[in-house]
């Protein structure tokens, strides 16, 4: 098949699915809507994988131009797409995960009245994501970027009748808009300095820019990436976004959309390679977020929030790799993480389904007996997340640690190593609390395993989470080496092995500790009284601080502006209106219909104009103006006195 | 010696008289008289200035005005008679039928 056709199938399949589902948006649930949307995505997945194989075998970039978009002055832009090595990896990950999530959603949303609407949004999201990663210019990327933002908003607020859900949707959307402004400014700067926003041309010429400009562009683009990938201080929305349906969390807030920031940095690696100090900043921030998020995951009792913080933490890892120049490692971790994190979330969805939307880990326990497959899947995904060989997480995560160590950023290395221990601990704390021990469910609840096909779609993800590390690593390396610098600090082989061994042993110990501790009922209650526990469970009081120092003052400011609007702007408009109205009211008496008085007025006007003409000829324009103003003033005075007189008469009466 | 100024002063006085008539009179017939006086004031002005400048255009214009004034009076009087038949009056205050 024609390669551009494949590209269009991959790109437009989800769009067609979305529009098709939208046709039934307002009608009751129809299962075939979900099936057709999933089938279209499956086609898109096949197309993406074919494209991936093509890029792997031939190494050529597939390009397609849909149509001219903007032709204005010197600015020419087409709606064009390119599938190169990075994009091929991204579209494969995106379509695989979203196909699984689509099929899963048929089961997960089966009792929801918004079933058709859900598929419309979900497919629209995939389309936006495809635009984001496939576009060959920054503006197309931005369109996709905003598109995924909108779809994320719609899906987080899918149950809009829930106050928390609509609040979380707004928070996610608004926080992303703040960051997007930075990104937009970055794109403006690129165009301003290079006269183009086509990736090829930009990255070919980026070295010619002054250091300061490069600096600004990379900072501004990274601000955009920070918003989408929920890096500190724009991280609060991600955990709140868990208000959405669980498949949404799996697809958008774990596997794909939140990695868009990482993708942007990887895509702009030519730019970031020029400013290593920003790279170090990105890496430091990433390490900080990794630890910061993992620490919050330690104490959270909300099933989905724990996984969300884990996502945040893993995004931090990816940024460390990207910041230190190992873009290929960042992309690799993005890929492996997408598989096991999506699997974890879908497993969590099964648990939620079984528990009737109960998310509190303290009210679970003992689920292993009733939902064995889910428990096993989640255990494997957790092991992959913790980074135990030979599962996928080990290969990508350990490389990040290796880069940090080899680059002599020992602090970052230490933080990441510690975070890896925390990751292992909270993953298995979650697993133990949910599946092990005594049942702590509410009475009358009969948890049951989800549909077979819902388990069947998690299986490929689990499989990928197991094999994508050791099976695909070499292929992946060969693939992306054409596009990305294969940066890896040189280290002694034995040292690498020793470090990896140490990490694995420590992680295993951490897992063992979690299993040991929680098989004996967990920690004592008194721990919850400590300051650190409170700090962590309140998310370092950051949401509270945002509320106090941003939201409330902003509301005050808005109220003030509203008052000013009322008292000044509205008042002026009202004054003009009432003046016209009142002068009309006052002068309508003139219109008596009496011919005699009209003649009198006419004569008066005639004399007035004659007089003005005379003054004009005698004293020039200035005199004319003075005279005209005098006459106007006379009328105004007359009007005022007339009003006063009328009021006095009214008062007298 | 009677010069152009005297004629113009006469024309001015006649015009003002006519104008006062237009303003003060309530009788429609009297209004016609007043307008005729104003037109004739203009005629005097035209003729006087035309003679003073040795130009016949002024006199020609005066004839035009006389002709137009005659037709205007003819139409006006016709309307006036019709009005009188309807309202039985030619007082301006009586024919007031539009109020603002």
Interface residues (C-beta under 8 A of the other chain):
Chain A: X588 X589 X590 X591 X592 X593 X594 X595 X596 X599 X600 X603
Chain B: X19 X22 X23 X25 X26 X31 X92 X93 X95 X96 X97 X98 X99 X100
